Amino acid sequence: MSPPALARFHSDLQHTRREFPQALTLPGAAYTSPEVYALEQRALFGRSWLCVGHVAQWPKPGDFSVLDIAGDSVLLLRAQDGILRAHFNVCRHRGSKLVLESAGHALTRMLCPYHAWSYQADGSLQQAPQMPAGFCKEDHGLIPVRMEIFEGLVFVTLDEKAPPIDEHFRELPDLSRYRMGELVPGGRIEYEVGANWKLVCENYSECYHCPGAHPQLARLTELIGRNERAQEIGNCFNGGPMRLRTGVQTMSHSGASPLRRIAGITDEDARYVNYYVVYPNLLLSPHPDYVMTHLLWPIAPDRTKVVCDFFVTREARDAANYDASDVIDFWDVTNRQDWLLCERVQAAASSRGFRQGPYQTSEDCVHTFDRWYAESMATLNGEAGRAP
């Protein structure tokens, strides 16, 4: 992107930063530009608290995952002491990547294939062959990555100056009644979507498209979610409820729940499904009987890996007749409908005919996300962050 084009991009973002009635959607370059994508990776994903999963997904010592975060390889590993830790997946000697597998079990030590330095599961240096006298192993353990657990969800940040997770999420609604920390994995679907990660967030933030795109969803839930409960907005999230139609128990093909209601969910709570975008990469949806998450991992300006997980009560999953296919298949159909819509926008975002458009009145959460993004990018561009 040439300097004039980059200046035009930041100028176009000013239209998105306006108050809702006058605001315009993001410019096409937000979805297509490699330079914008690189800036997002370095300065948004490289500085934010990112959700990487649920604590129950690494249940045993030796369970691990390797994640590519803003160009860095990060190793999450539960050590023999039972503690889940995150470290940069980089040998302290000459910088070789240590673990090549994306996930696995029974990892008790990391052996560098280059010069045979080895590390224990807690990140401490175990062996450094033939190093000179005075070399201190204690000073050369793996570099830790900040990791905190919030409501059972595991977050990491590459930014040493990021505020503590409780402070960062202080505006989130109280979700403790969903007992997410006690839930266990109940199913997973992975996708590679041919669209920019922001298009996925925007699509999740509105149901203006639902009557035509999701007939199976529209028959289960009222499509305007404000009813008795208002949309909720904070500096780190936006979202709100949608009310289930009379006689519907949950979001599934049948509308009936094959699972047990989460303990602590009241009859009033059971009338609603909640949808929250937690910036930048978590789509969080607590249901009366399960919690669904989508984790977004940008791959390129026009591609995003989406990991959709379902978390259920341990009692439900351990039951002999456990079968969540009615729920999981329902959301697989819905997800794929959404991905096609996102991909259609992506295909047109580089067109000479693409223009910033107005928001429909129910798209306030889309604007809230877009404005968060635009103001974040303006700050990164050295501006004071003041909207016109």
C-alpha positions as CSV (number, residue, x, y, z in Angstrom):
1,M,0.0,0.0,0.0
2,S,1.5,3.3,-1.1
3,P,1.7,6.2,1.4
4,P,-1.2,8.0,-0.3
5,A,-3.3,4.8,-0.2
6,L,-2.5,4.3,3.5
7,A,-3.4,7.9,4.2
8,R,-6.7,7.3,2.3
9,F,-7.4,4.2,4.4
10,H,-7.0,6.2,7.7
11,S,-9.1,9.0,6.3
12,D,-11.8,6.6,5.4
13,L,-11.8,5.2,8.9
14,Q,-12.9,8.6,10.2
15,H,-16.3,7.9,8.6
16,T,-16.6,4.7,10.7
17,R,-15.6,6.6,13.9
18,R,-18.7,8.8,13.7
19,E,-21.7,8.4,15.9
20,F,-24.0,5.6,14.8
21,P,-26.6,7.5,12.7
22,Q,-23.9,9.2,10.6
23,A,-21.3,6.4,10.5
24,L,-20.3,4.4,7.5
25,T,-19.0,0.8,7.3
26,L,-15.3,0.0,7.0
27,P,-13.4,0.7,3.8
28,G,-12.5,-2.2,1.5
29,A,-8.8,-1.9,2.3
30,A,-9.6,-3.1,5.9
31,Y,-10.4,-6.5,4.4
32,T,-7.9,-6.7,1.5
33,S,-4.7,-4.8,2.2
34,P,-1.6,-6.9,3.1
35,E,-0.2,-3.8,4.8
36,V,-3.2,-3.3,7.0
37,Y,-3.2,-7.0,7.8
38,A,0.4,-6.9,8.9
39,L,-0.3,-3.9,11.1
40,E,-3.2,-5.7,12.7
41,Q,-1.1,-8.7,13.4
42,R,1.7,-6.7,15.0
43,A,-0.3,-4.1,16.8
44,L,-3.7,-5.6,17.5
45,F,-3.2,-9.4,17.8
46,G,0.4,-8.7,19.1
47,R,-0.9,-6.6,22.0
48,S,-4.3,-7.9,22.9
49,W,-5.5,-10.6,25.3
50,L,-6.4,-13.4,23.0
51,C,-8.5,-16.4,23.9
52,V,-6.7,-19.7,23.0
53,G,-9.2,-22.2,24.4
54,H,-10.8,-23.6,27.6
55,V,-8.7,-24.8,30.5
56,A,-10.4,-28.3,30.2
57,Q,-8.8,-28.8,26.8
58,W,-5.5,-29.5,28.4
59,P,-6.6,-31.8,31.2
60,K,-3.5,-33.9,31.8
61,P,0.2,-33.3,32.3
62,G,1.9,-33.4,28.9
63,D,-1.1,-32.1,27.0
64,F,0.0,-29.3,24.7
65,S,-0.8,-27.0,21.8
66,V,1.4,-24.8,19.6
67,L,-0.2,-21.6,18.3
68,D,0.9,-19.1,15.8
69,I,0.1,-15.7,17.4
70,A,1.0,-12.5,15.5
71,G,3.9,-14.4,13.8
72,D,5.2,-15.9,17.0
73,S,5.1,-19.6,17.9
74,V,3.6,-20.1,21.4
75,L,3.7,-23.4,23.3
76,L,0.9,-24.1,25.8
77,L,1.8,-27.1,28.0
78,R,0.4,-28.6,31.2
79,A,3.5,-29.6,33.2
80,Q,3.9,-32.5,35.7
81,D,3.0,-30.1,38.6
82,G,-0.5,-29.7,37.0
83,I,0.0,-26.1,36.0
84,L,-0.8,-24.9,32.5
85,R,1.9,-22.5,31.2
86,A,2.7,-20.6,28.0
87,H,6.1,-20.1,26.6
88,F,7.6,-18.9,23.4
89,N,8.4,-22.0,21.4
90,V,12.0,-20.9,20.8
91,C,15.3,-22.4,22.1
92,R,17.4,-20.1,24.2
93,H,20.6,-21.0,22.4
94,R,20.3,-20.3,18.7
95,G,16.5,-19.8,18.4
96,S,15.4,-23.1,16.8
97,K,11.7,-23.9,17.1
98,L,11.4,-26.7,19.6
99,V,8.0,-28.3,19.0
100,L,6.7,-28.8,15.5
101,E,3.4,-30.6,16.2
102,S,0.3,-28.4,16.5
103,A,-1.0,-30.4,19.5
104,G,-0.5,-33.6,21.4
105,H,-0.1,-35.4,24.7
106,A,2.5,-36.8,27.0
107,L,5.1,-34.1,26.3
108,T,7.5,-34.2,29.2
109,R,10.4,-32.4,27.8
110,M,11.4,-30.3,24.8
111,L,14.6,-31.3,23.0
112,C,16.2,-28.9,20.6
113,P,17.2,-30.9,17.5
114,Y,20.0,-28.4,16.7
115,H,22.4,-28.6,19.7
116,A,20.5,-30.9,22.1
117,W,19.5,-28.3,24.6
118,S,16.5,-29.7,26.5
119,Y,13.8,-28.1,28.6
120,Q,11.5,-29.5,31.2
121,A,7.7,-29.1,30.8
122,D,7.7,-26.1,33.2
123,G,10.1,-24.3,30.8
124,S,13.3,-24.6,32.8
125,L,16.5,-25.6,31.1
126,Q,17.4,-29.2,31.8
127,Q,20.5,-29.8,29.8
128,A,22.9,-27.6,27.7
129,P,25.7,-29.9,26.6
130,Q,29.3,-28.7,26.8
131,M,28.6,-25.2,27.8
132,P,31.6,-23.5,29.5
133,A,32.2,-23.2,33.2
134,G,30.0,-20.5,34.8
135,F,27.1,-21.1,32.5
136,C,23.9,-20.8,34.6
137,K,21.0,-23.0,33.5
138,E,18.6,-21.1,35.7
139,D,19.1,-18.0,33.6
140,H,18.2,-19.7,30.3
141,G,14.8,-21.2,30.6
142,L,12.1,-20.7,28.0
143,I,10.8,-17.1,27.8
144,P,7.3,-17.1,29.4
145,V,4.2,-15.7,27.6
146,R,1.6,-14.0,29.9
147,M,-1.3,-16.3,30.4
148,E,-4.4,-15.9,32.6
149,I,-7.6,-17.9,33.0
150,F,-11.0,-16.0,33.1
151,E,-14.2,-17.9,33.7
152,G,-12.5,-21.1,32.5
153,L,-11.2,-19.5,29.3
154,V,-7.5,-19.3,28.7
155,F,-6.1,-16.0,27.5
156,V,-2.6,-15.1,26.4
157,T,-1.0,-11.8,25.5
158,L,2.4,-11.0,24.0
159,D,2.3,-7.6,25.5
160,E,4.1,-7.4,28.9
161,K,2.4,-4.1,29.6
162,A,-1.2,-5.3,29.0
163,P,-3.4,-4.8,32.1
164,P,-4.3,-7.9,34.2
165,I,-7.2,-9.9,32.7
166,D,-9.7,-9.0,35.5
167,E,-9.1,-5.4,34.9
168,H,-9.2,-5.7,31.1
169,F,-12.6,-7.6,31.3
170,R,-14.1,-5.6,34.1
171,E,-16.9,-4.4,31.9
172,L,-17.9,-7.8,30.7
173,P,-21.4,-8.9,31.9
174,D,-21.4,-11.3,34.9
175,L,-21.4,-14.8,33.3
176,S,-20.5,-16.7,36.5
177,R,-23.9,-18.4,36.5
178,Y,-22.9,-20.3,33.4
179,R,-20.1,-22.0,35.4
180,M,-17.9,-22.0,32.4
181,G,-14.9,-23.1,34.5
182,E,-16.7,-26.3,35.4
183,L,-17.7,-27.2,31.8
184,V,-15.9,-29.8,29.7
185,P,-15.4,-30.1,25.9
186,G,-18.4,-31.5,24.1
187,G,-17.5,-31.2,20.5
188,R,-15.5,-29.2,18.0
189,I,-15.7,-28.1,14.3
190,E,-12.8,-26.4,12.5
191,Y,-13.1,-24.2,9.4
192,E,-11.0,-22.3,7.0
193,V,-13.1,-19.3,5.9
194,G,-12.2,-17.4,2.7
195,A,-12.8,-14.1,4.3
196,N,-11.2,-11.5,6.5
197,W,-11.5,-12.0,10.3
198,K,-13.4,-8.8,10.7
199,L,-16.1,-9.9,8.4
200,V,-16.7,-12.9,10.6
201,C,-17.0,-10.6,13.7
202,E,-19.4,-8.3,11.9
203,N,-21.6,-11.1,10.6
204,Y,-21.8,-12.5,14.2
205,S,-22.8,-9.1,15.5
206,E,-26.2,-8.8,13.7
207,C,-29.2,-10.7,12.7
208,Y,-30.4,-8.4,10.0
209,H,-29.4,-11.2,7.6
210,C,-31.0,-14.0,9.6
211,P,-34.6,-14.2,8.1
212,G,-33.2,-14.9,4.6
213,A,-30.0,-16.7,5.4
214,H,-30.9,-18.9,8.5
215,P,-34.4,-20.3,8.2
216,Q,-33.6,-23.0,10.8
217,L,-32.5,-20.3,13.2
218,A,-35.3,-18.0,12.6
219,R,-37.9,-20.5,13.6
220,L,-36.3,-21.0,17.0
221,T,-35.5,-17.5,18.2
222,E,-36.9,-14.0,17.9
223,L,-34.6,-12.1,15.7
224,I,-34.7,-8.8,17.5
225,G,-32.9,-9.5,20.8
226,R,-33.6,-6.5,22.9
227,N,-37.0,-7.3,24.3
228,E,-36.6,-7.2,28.1
229,R,-32.8,-7.2,28.0
230,A,-30.7,-4.6,26.3
231,Q,-27.7,-4.9,24.1
232,E,-24.5,-4.6,26.1
233,I,-21.4,-2.6,25.1
234,G,-18.0,-2.1,26.6
235,N,-14.5,-1.2,25.7
236,C,-13.6,-4.9,25.2
237,F,-16.8,-6.4,23.9
238,N,-20.3,-6.0,22.6
239,G,-23.3,-8.2,22.2
240,G,-26.6,-9.2,23.8
241,P,-29.4,-11.6,24.0
242,M,-31.9,-13.2,21.7
243,R,-35.1,-14.7,23.1
244,L,-36.0,-18.2,22.3
245,R,-39.5,-18.7,20.9
246,T,-42.2,-20.2,23.1
247,G,-41.7,-23.9,23.5
248,V,-38.1,-23.9,22.3
249,Q,-35.5,-25.2,24.8
250,T,-32.3,-24.5,23.0
251,M,-30.6,-23.9,19.6
252,S,-30.7,-27.3,17.9
253,H,-32.4,-28.7,14.9
254,S,-35.3,-30.0,17.0
255,G,-35.4,-27.0,19.3
256,A,-35.3,-29.5,22.2
257,S,-32.2,-29.9,24.4
258,P,-30.3,-33.2,24.4
259,L,-28.2,-31.9,27.2
260,R,-28.7,-30.9,30.9
261,R,-29.3,-27.3,31.8
262,I,-26.3,-25.7,33.4
263,A,-26.7,-25.6,37.2
264,G,-27.4,-22.0,38.2
265,I,-29.4,-21.1,35.1
266,T,-32.8,-19.8,36.1
267,D,-36.0,-20.2,34.2
268,E,-35.7,-16.6,33.1
269,D,-32.1,-17.1,31.9
270,A,-33.3,-20.2,30.0
271,R,-35.5,-18.0,27.8
272,Y,-32.4,-16.5,26.2
273,V,-29.3,-17.2,24.2
274,N,-26.5,-14.6,24.4
275,Y,-24.0,-13.6,21.8
276,Y,-20.9,-11.6,22.6
277,V,-17.9,-10.5,20.5
278,V,-14.9,-10.2,22.9
279,Y,-12.3,-8.3,21.0
280,P,-10.5,-9.3,19.0
281,N,-10.8,-13.0,18.5
282,L,-13.5,-14.6,20.7
283,L,-17.2,-15.1,19.8
284,L,-18.8,-16.2,23.0
285,S,-22.3,-17.7,23.1
286,P,-23.7,-18.9,26.5
287,H,-26.8,-21.1,26.1
288,P,-29.0,-22.5,28.8
289,D,-27.4,-26.0,28.3
290,Y,-24.1,-25.4,26.6
291,V,-21.6,-22.7,25.9
292,M,-20.3,-22.2,22.3
293,T,-17.2,-20.4,21.3
294,H,-15.6,-19.4,18.0
295,L,-11.9,-18.6,18.1
296,L,-10.7,-16.5,15.1
297,W,-7.2,-16.9,13.8
298,P,-6.3,-14.7,10.8
299,I,-4.2,-16.5,8.2
300,A,-4.1,-13.8,5.5
301,P,-6.2,-10.7,4.6
302,D,-8.7,-13.0,2.9
303,R,-8.5,-16.1,5.1
304,T,-9.4,-17.0,8.7
305,K,-9.2,-20.2,10.7
306,V,-12.3,-20.5,12.8
307,V,-12.4,-23.1,15.7
308,C,-15.9,-23.7,17.0
309,D,-16.1,-25.4,20.3
310,F,-19.0,-26.7,22.4
311,F,-18.7,-26.9,26.2
312,V,-21.2,-28.9,28.3
313,T,-21.7,-30.1,31.8
314,R,-19.6,-33.0,32.9
315,E,-22.8,-34.9,33.9
316,A,-24.1,-34.5,30.4
317,R,-20.9,-35.6,28.6
318,D,-20.3,-38.6,30.9
319,A,-23.8,-39.9,30.5
320,A,-24.0,-43.2,28.6
321,N,-26.3,-41.8,26.0
322,Y,-24.4,-38.5,25.4
323,D,-25.2,-37.2,21.9
324,A,-24.8,-33.5,21.1
325,S,-25.2,-34.0,17.3
326,D,-28.5,-32.2,17.2
327,V,-26.8,-29.1,18.6
328,I,-23.5,-29.4,16.7
329,D,-25.0,-30.2,13.3
330,F,-27.4,-27.2,13.8
331,W,-24.5,-24.8,14.3
332,D,-22.5,-26.4,11.5
333,V,-25.3,-25.6,9.1
334,T,-25.6,-22.1,10.5
335,N,-21.8,-21.5,10.4
336,R,-21.5,-22.6,6.8
337,Q,-24.3,-20.3,5.8
338,D,-22.5,-17.4,7.5
339,W,-19.2,-18.3,5.9
340,L,-20.7,-18.1,2.5
341,L,-22.0,-14.7,3.2
342,C,-18.7,-13.5,4.5
343,E,-16.9,-14.9,1.4
344,R,-19.3,-13.1,-0.9
345,V,-18.3,-9.8,0.8
346,Q,-14.6,-10.7,0.6
347,A,-14.9,-11.4,-3.1
348,A,-16.3,-7.9,-3.7
349,A,-14.2,-5.9,-1.2
350,S,-11.4,-5.2,-3.7
351,S,-13.9,-4.1,-6.4
352,R,-13.8,-0.6,-7.8
353,G,-17.5,-0.5,-7.0
354,F,-17.0,-1.2,-3.3
355,R,-18.1,1.8,-1.2
356,Q,-18.5,2.4,2.5
357,G,-22.2,2.0,3.3
358,P,-24.7,3.0,5.9
359,Y,-25.6,0.8,8.9
360,Q,-29.2,-0.5,9.3
361,T,-30.8,0.4,12.6
362,S,-30.3,-3.1,14.1
363,E,-26.6,-3.1,13.2
364,D,-25.5,-1.1,16.2
365,C,-23.2,-3.9,17.4
366,V,-21.6,-4.1,14.0
367,H,-20.9,-0.4,14.2
368,T,-19.6,-0.8,17.8
369,F,-17.1,-3.4,16.6
370,D,-16.1,-1.4,13.6
371,R,-15.7,1.7,15.6
372,W,-13.5,-0.1,18.1
373,Y,-11.4,-1.3,15.2
374,A,-11.2,2.1,13.5
375,E,-10.2,3.8,16.8
376,S,-7.6,1.2,17.5
377,M,-6.1,1.7,14.1
378,A,-6.2,5.4,14.5
379,T,-4.3,5.2,17.8
380,L,-1.8,3.0,16.1
381,N,-1.4,5.6,13.4
382,G,-0.3,8.1,15.9
383,E,-3.5,10.0,16.3
384,A,-5.0,11.2,19.6
385,G,-8.0,8.9,19.1
386,R,-10.5,11.7,18.9
387,A,-13.5,11.1,16.7
388,P,-14.6,14.0,14.4
